[in-house]
Amino acid sequence: MRGLGFLIFVALTVVCWGLYGPVLHEGQTLLGAEGKRSLLRSYICVGIAYFLIAVLVPSIILFSKGEKGNWTLGGFIWSFAAGGIGALGALGIILAFKFRGEPAYVMPLVFGFAPVVNTFCTMFFSRTFKEASALFYTGVLIVAIGAAGVLILKPKAPAKEVAAAKAPVAAEVTEPATEPSSEAKDSSEKSGTSEAAPATGDKTAEPAADSKAEQEKKTDSNEAAAGKPADKPTGGAGMLKKLEEKAINWLEIAASIALTALCWGAYGPVLHKGQMKMGQSRLRPFLCVGLAYFVIAVVAACFMLQRFPEPGTWNNWKGVFWSLLGGAAGAFGALGIIYAFNFGGKPIFVMPLVFGLAPVVNTFTEITTKGLQGQVSWFFFLSLLVTILGAVMVLVCAPKSHAPPAATPPVKEANT
């Protein structure tokens, strides 16, 4: 039964890492304001969750029950570096969401490219580049093709939501046209009749017109400061500006996804080095990971939040809860991988299952919670399947480390 026990922890990691993106996205949105997501507040909550789960829990277990292995300086440095890499990867996910990326395609791309980076890092540490087969490089190409399909065929918001988003813009454009008629009526009512005003003299009429023009200029300037279009030309310029910002965001989203894929791909090999230098300990390196998250995602992020304030508030407890839940999902997923190894799971089986099934959980969660069932094409699912198969192919066909040389004593005994 021990041989299959690791599957329980694999399932735990798959569910946790699959829900990580959508849950964190929800917390980031709730903590924001003015239509903008809060970057640093949700990131701080992730660091707090990692500190509670990856520092306090391992500390209690180590002090109460102990574990094989010992503390070493080299092991601490490598494990702390792995935690720092993981924290930067989490920051990349938050940045991708900050730049209007959606979990439906951000997380599959991350989970598609991360195992490729993971395998290349493992090859670098084990020096097995020459042993890489054609199937391995084919898997890398398949991941790239599937990831491109996921990005191009991503599910879009329903047409009703798009129409509702455009409706306020149209209302703002038509509002200024109705205001002069109402003001003209009010001015005519106060003066008595529209024909009596010219009869009293031009001196009384001109100041009223000047004051009215000044008021219109003030309202136009206020609308411009508030970001509202004053007329149709400015509305078109505003739409052009939005399209330009959207194009820039795509570059930033791609850079954020690349950052997370690089960091999370290198996380495993770097953490493994720390484990080896601590006598194959599991909880000690995990504790160092939690410390790194606390330093980067809590201490440094709090300092940055004071220097660079962003829209949002801490008073939204739902946002705090969802952000903490996202951090807890990431920490429990990392802990599930460690215990999967402890219960006999081999990386050759564990990592393909995790990187293959986690994006499926993430995508279906995003589709069902956002009501995108009717907006997803079969080509998107096909691209997602291609990405998953490519990731599994990369991990399974990765070059293995050299086997130790065979023992020579039996040969000597035969000669004697």
N, C-alpha and C positions, 0 to 999 in steps of 0.2 A: 504493500500500500504506500510505502514511502516513495517508491518510484514514480507514482502519479500524484503525490501530495503537492508537488511544486505547482501543479496546474491551478490550484486554488489561489495561490499568490500571483500567478500570471494573470488570472481573471481579475484579481483585485487591481493590479497595475493597469490592465487594459481599460477597465471601467473608470478608474481615477484619472488617468491621462487622457482618456477620451472625453471626459466631462470637464476637464481643466479649462479648455478654451472657452466654451459657451458660458460656464459659470463665471469665470473671470471677466468676460465681456459684459455680463449683466452687472456685476459689481462696479466696473469701471464706468458704465453709463449712469448708474444710480448715484454715484458719488460726484458726478459732474454737474454742470449747470450751463445755462444759455446754449443748449444744444451741443455742448462740447463735453467730451469724456475727461474724467480726472485720471491723469497718468500716475502721479506720484502717490496719491492716497491709496489706490488699489495696490500699488507695488509695495507700500509699507505694510499693508495687511498681509500680503503674501509672505513677507519677511517675518512678521510676527508669528504666522502659522507655522512656518518652518522652524522657528526658534522653539516653539512649544513642542512640536512633534519630533524634530531632529536633534534637539539638544536636551530638553528635560527628560523625555522618555528614554533615550539611550543612557543618560546619566543615572537614572533610577535603576535600570537593569544592570548596568555595570557595577554600581555600588552594592546592589543587593545579591545578584547571582554571579557576576563576573563573566568573563569570556576568554577564550584562548587568544593568544597574541599579547603584545605589549606596546606601550607608547614609544615612538621613536621620532626624532626630529625630521628625518626625511619623510616618514609616513605622514606626519602632520602637515608638512609643506605641500606634498602632492595632494593630499585629501582636501586641504584648505583651498588649493588652487582649483580642484574639481568643483568645490562648492561655489567659488567665484565664477567659474565658467558657467555653471548652472544658473546662477543668479543673473548673469548677463543674458543668458538665453531667455529667461523669464522676462527680462526687460525688453528684449526684442519682440516677444509676443505682445506685450502691453503697448509698445510703440506701433506695432502693426495695427492694433485695434484703435489706437489714438488717431492714426492716419486714415480712418474709415475702412479698414480692412474687416472682413467678415470671417467668423470662425469656419464657415462652410467650406472655404477654400484655403484659408491661412494654415489651419492645423494639418490638413492633408499634405500640403506642400512641405511643411516642416517635417512631418513624419516620413515623407517620401525621400527627402534629401539627407536627413539626419543619419540614417543607417549607412548611407554612402560615405559620409564624412567619418562615421564611426569605424567603418571598415578600413579606410585609408589610414586613419590614425593608428589602428591596430597593426596594419602592415608596416607603418613607419617604425613603431616601437619594436616589433618582432623582426624587422628587416626581411620581409617576405614579398617584396615587390616583384621579384623575378618569377615567383611561383604563381602569380595571378594568371588565370586562364581566360580564354576568349569568352566563356560563359559569364565570367564576372564582369568584364567590360560591357558585354551585351546587356546585363542587368542594369548597369549604370545608365546606358543609353535608354533603356525601357523606362526607367524612373524619370528621366528628363522629358521623354515624350508624354508619359502619363501626366506629369505635373503640368506641362503646358496645356494639355487638354482640360485638366481640372480648373486652371486659371481662366481659360477662354470660355468654357461652358459652365461657369459657376452659376448657381441659381440666383435669379434676380427678384427684387421685391414685386409683389402683386401690382397689377395695374391700378387698383383702387387706391393703394397707398401713394403711388406716384401722382395720381390725379389730385388726391387730398393735399399733397405737398405743393402742387402747383397752384391750387386754388387761392391760398392767401396772397401769393405774389400777384395774381390777377386782380384781386380785390384792392391791393395797395396801389396798383397802377390806375385803377378807375376812381379811387377815392378823391384825388385832387381835382378831378373834373367837376365833381358835384359840389365842392366847397364854395366856389365863387358865387354860384346861384343862391345858396342859402345866405351867404354874407350880404349879397346885394339886396335880398329881401329884407334882412334885418336892418340894413342901413336905410332902405326906403321907408320902412315902417317908422323908424326913429325920426326921420326928417319930415314925415307927414305924407308927401306924395313925391313921385319921381320927377314930376314936372315943376314942382315948386322950388326945388333946389337950385336950378339955374337962375330962377327969377330973383333970388336973394342976392346974387352976385357971384362972380368967379372967385373972389378971394376966399370965401368959405368953402367952395367946392374943391379947390386945388389942394389945400392941406389935407382934406379927407382922402383924396386920391393918393397923395404922397404917403400918408400913414398906412393906407391899405397896401401900397406897393412894398413898403418897408416890412409890414407884417407877412406878406407873401414871401419876401426874401428870407425872413427869419424862419418861417415854417419850412421852406425849402432847405435851408442850411441845417435845421434840426433834423429833417428827414434824411439828409445826406449823412449827418453825423450818426444817426441811428441805423444807417445801412439800408434805408428804404428808397426805392427808385422814385424820383420826382416826376418823371414822364417816361414815355416809351423808349426814347434813345438811351437814357441812362439805364432803363431796365434791360435793354439788349446788351449794353456794356457790362452790366452786372452778371448776366448769364454767361458772357464770354469770359469774365473773370473767374466765375465758378468753374467753367470748363478747364481753364488754365490751372486752377488750383487742384482740380481733380487729376489732371495729367501729372502734376508734380507729386501728388500723393501716391500715385502708382509707383513712382520711382522710390519713394520713401518706404512704401509697403514692401517692395521687393528687397530693399536693403535690410529692413527689419527681419523679414523671413530668412534671408541669408545669414544674418547675425545669429538667429536662434538655431538654425540648422548646423552652423559651424560649431557653436558652443555646445549644444546638446549632443551633437555627434562626437565631439571630443570628450564629453563628460565621462563616459564609461571607461575608455582606456586610461585616462588620467586618474580616475578613482581607483582603478585596478592596480595602478602603480603604488598608490598609497596603501592599499590593502596588503600588497606583497611586502612592503617595508614595515608593516605592523604585524607581521606574522600571520597573515591571512585573517586578520580580524575584520568583522563586519560592522559592528556598532561604533567602534572608535572612528573609522573614516566617516561614517554617517554623521557622527557628532561634529566632526570638523566641517562637514558640509553645512550643517545647521548654523555653526558659528559664522561661516563665510556669508551665508544669507542674511544673518542678523547685522553684520557689519555693513554690507552693501545695500541691502534692501530696506533696512530700518534706519541705521545711523546716518549713512550717506544720503539716503532719500529724504530724511527729515531735514537735513541741512539744505539740500537742494530745494525743498518745498518752501523754506523760509527765504532763500535767495531769489527763487523764481516762482512766485505765487501763480496759481492756476485757478480757473473757475471751479466752483464746487465748495462743499462744506462737509465737515465730519458729523453733522447732525442727522444725516440720513443713515439710520441704523441698518436699513435694508441693504444699502450699498456696502457698509462695513461687513455685514454678515456674508453677503455673496462673495466679497473679495477674500475674506478669511476662509470661506469654504473652498474657493479656488486654490488658495495656497495649501490648504489641508489636502486637497486632491493631489496636488503635485508632490507633497511630502509623503503621503501614504503610497503613492505610486512608486516613488524611489525606494521606500522601505519594502514594498512588495517584491521588487526585483532582488533586493538583498536576501530576503527570506526564501525566495524561489531558488536561489543558488544554494542556500543552506540546506534546503530539503531535497537536494539531489538534482535540481534542474541544471542543464548544461546551457551555456550561452548560445550554442548552435540551434537550440530549440526555443529558448526563452525569448531572445531578442526578435527573431522573426515573427513569433506570435504577438509580441507587444507592438512592434512597429507595423505589423500587418493589420491587426484588429482595432487598435486605438483610433485611427482615423475613421474607421467605419462607425464606431460608436459616436465619435465627434460629429460626423456629417449627418447621421440620422437624428441625433439630438437637435442639431441646429435646424434641420428641415422641419421636424415635427413641432418644435417650440415656436418657430417663426411662421408656421403655416405656409411653407413653400412647397408643399407636395405637388401642386399643379404647375409649379414653375421650373421643375427639374426635368431635364431630358434624359433619355437613356444613354446618350453619348457622354453625359457627365458621369453617370455611374460606370460606364465602360472605361472612361479615363481614370476614375478612381480605382477601379479594379486593376488596370494596367500599372498604376503607380504602386499599388500594394504588392502585386506579383513581382514587379521589378525590385522593390525593396527586399522582399523575401529571397529573391534570386541572388541579389548582391550578398546578403548575409550567408546564405547556404553555400554559395560558390566561392566565398572568400578564401584566399590561400591560408592554409593551416600552418601553424608553427612546426618547426622541424622536430621529429621524434628523437628522443635521446638515443645515443648509440647502444648497441646491444652489449651485454656484459660478456667479458672474455674469460672469466674463470672456468666455465664448463669446457671451453676449448682446450685449456691447459690440462685439465684433468684427463681429457680424452687422449692427449699426446703422451701422458705419463703411463 
